[in-house]
Amino acid sequence: MREILSAIIEYDPNVNPGTIYNVGPRLEGQLLEKHEDGSWTLLDPEIAPMLEGAYAWGAPHIFQNQERAAHRRLVIVGLLQSHPAGLIAADIRRRLQANDEYRLDVDKDMIKSDLKWLKEHNRVTVRPGSRRWITPENQHRDEQQSLVTSG
């Protein structure tokens, strides 16, 4: 249990150790199995994320809505960074649904909400005169190219 507590405190130093010590007895038989040597294992490893550094890896259903939204938004920004000309919302949705790497179950309202949030936080913007979403870096590059070609 000390190893688990150490790993959790490394991940989040503000965690209450008492909460961690209570997890085993509270979940024994439902989600955890206690062994004779005092160790614990998950009955179903698919129900919990694996922690590696600052990242948590696991099936989408084990994460809360805000965690899935944060992941989607990171992917959207990365997608737009790799498409300097920008993408319309429908193209973003199609790419997120079709790519096995992302495996995101999204609908148009989620994308619309994510783009609104990203715009409010200055992570994306709409290309002037179009419906294409771009990153501020790509907008800045467009402005620099415009100065070069018009000057």
C-alpha positions as CSV (number, residue, x, y, z in Angstrom):
1,M,0.0,0.0,0.0
2,R,2.9,2.3,0.6
3,E,4.0,2.0,-3.0
4,I,0.6,2.9,-4.2
5,L,0.4,5.9,-1.8
6,S,3.8,7.1,-2.9
7,A,2.9,6.9,-6.6
8,I,-0.4,8.8,-5.9
9,I,1.3,11.5,-3.9
10,E,3.9,11.9,-6.7
11,Y,1.0,12.3,-9.1
12,D,-1.0,14.7,-6.7
13,P,0.9,15.9,-3.6
14,N,-2.4,17.3,-2.1
15,V,-4.1,13.9,-1.8
16,N,-5.3,12.8,1.6
17,P,-3.4,9.6,2.6
18,G,-6.4,8.4,4.7
19,T,-8.6,8.4,1.6
20,I,-6.1,6.1,-0.1
21,Y,-5.8,3.7,2.8
22,N,-9.6,3.4,2.9
23,V,-9.9,2.5,-0.8
24,G,-8.9,-1.1,-0.4
25,P,-11.2,-2.2,2.4
26,R,-14.1,-0.2,0.9
27,L,-13.8,-1.7,-2.6
28,E,-12.7,-5.2,-1.6
29,G,-14.8,-7.9,-3.4
30,Q,-16.4,-5.3,-5.7
31,L,-13.5,-3.9,-7.6
32,L,-10.4,-5.2,-5.8
33,E,-9.1,-8.5,-4.6
34,K,-6.8,-8.7,-1.6
35,H,-4.1,-11.3,-1.6
36,E,-2.5,-13.1,1.4
37,D,0.7,-11.1,1.1
38,G,-1.4,-7.9,1.6
39,S,-1.3,-6.7,-2.0
40,W,-4.3,-5.7,-4.0
41,T,-5.2,-6.3,-7.7
42,L,-8.1,-5.0,-9.7
43,L,-10.7,-7.6,-10.6
44,D,-11.1,-6.0,-14.0
45,P,-8.1,-3.9,-15.2
46,E,-10.3,-2.2,-17.9
47,I,-12.1,-0.2,-15.2
48,A,-9.2,2.0,-14.2
49,P,-6.6,4.2,-16.0
50,M,-2.9,3.6,-16.0
51,L,-0.9,6.5,-14.7
52,E,2.3,7.4,-16.5
53,G,3.9,10.7,-15.6
54,A,1.3,13.4,-16.0
55,Y,-0.9,11.2,-18.2
56,A,-3.7,8.8,-17.5
57,W,-4.4,6.1,-20.1
58,G,-7.5,4.0,-20.3
59,A,-10.9,3.4,-21.9
60,P,-12.9,6.5,-22.5
61,H,-15.8,5.4,-20.3
62,I,-13.7,5.5,-17.1
63,F,-13.0,9.2,-17.5
64,Q,-15.4,12.0,-16.4
65,N,-17.0,14.3,-19.0
66,Q,-14.6,17.2,-18.4
67,E,-11.6,14.9,-18.8
68,R,-12.9,13.6,-22.1
69,A,-13.6,17.2,-23.2
70,A,-10.1,18.3,-22.3
71,H,-8.7,15.4,-24.3
72,R,-10.9,16.2,-27.3
73,R,-9.8,19.9,-27.2
74,L,-6.2,18.9,-27.1
75,V,-6.8,16.7,-30.2
76,I,-8.7,19.4,-32.0
77,V,-5.9,21.9,-31.5
78,G,-3.3,19.4,-32.7
79,L,-5.5,18.6,-35.7
80,L,-5.8,22.3,-36.6
81,Q,-2.0,22.8,-36.1
82,S,-1.4,20.0,-38.7
83,H,-3.8,21.7,-41.2
84,P,-2.6,25.3,-41.6
85,A,-5.4,26.1,-44.1
86,G,-7.9,25.3,-41.4
87,L,-10.9,22.9,-41.2
88,I,-14.6,23.5,-40.9
89,A,-16.4,22.0,-37.9
90,A,-17.9,19.1,-39.9
91,D,-14.4,18.1,-41.2
92,I,-13.0,18.2,-37.6
93,R,-15.9,15.9,-36.5
94,R,-15.3,13.5,-39.4
95,R,-11.6,13.3,-38.8
96,L,-12.1,12.6,-35.1
97,Q,-14.6,9.9,-35.7
98,A,-12.7,8.2,-38.6
99,N,-9.2,8.1,-37.1
100,D,-8.4,5.0,-35.1
101,E,-5.7,6.9,-33.2
102,Y,-8.3,9.3,-31.7
103,R,-11.2,6.9,-31.3
104,L,-13.5,9.8,-30.2
105,D,-17.2,9.5,-30.2
106,V,-18.3,13.0,-31.0
107,D,-21.3,14.8,-32.4
108,K,-21.6,18.2,-34.0
109,D,-22.8,19.8,-30.7
110,M,-19.7,18.6,-28.9
111,I,-17.4,20.0,-31.6
112,K,-19.3,23.3,-31.6
113,S,-19.0,23.5,-27.8
114,D,-15.3,22.6,-27.9
115,L,-14.6,25.2,-30.6
116,K,-16.4,27.8,-28.6
117,W,-14.4,27.0,-25.5
118,L,-11.1,26.9,-27.4
119,K,-11.9,30.3,-29.0
120,E,-12.8,31.9,-25.6
121,H,-9.4,30.7,-24.4
122,N,-7.5,31.9,-27.5
123,R,-6.5,28.5,-28.6
124,V,-8.4,28.7,-32.0
125,T,-10.0,31.3,-34.2
126,V,-12.0,31.4,-37.4
127,R,-10.0,32.3,-40.5
128,P,-11.3,35.7,-41.7
129,G,-13.8,35.5,-44.5
130,S,-14.4,31.8,-44.0
131,R,-15.9,29.1,-41.7
132,R,-12.5,27.4,-41.3
133,W,-11.1,27.1,-37.8
134,I,-7.3,27.7,-37.4
135,T,-4.8,28.1,-34.6
136,P,-3.5,31.6,-33.7
137,E,-0.1,30.4,-34.9
138,N,-1.5,29.7,-38.3
139,Q,-3.3,33.0,-38.3
140,H,-0.1,34.8,-37.4
141,R,1.7,33.0,-40.2
142,D,-1.0,34.0,-42.7
143,E,-0.7,37.6,-41.6
144,Q,3.1,37.5,-42.1
145,Q,2.7,36.0,-45.6
146,S,0.2,38.6,-46.4
147,L,2.7,41.4,-45.5
148,V,5.4,39.8,-47.6
149,T,3.2,39.4,-50.7
150,S,1.6,42.8,-50.4
151,G,4.8,44.7,-49.5
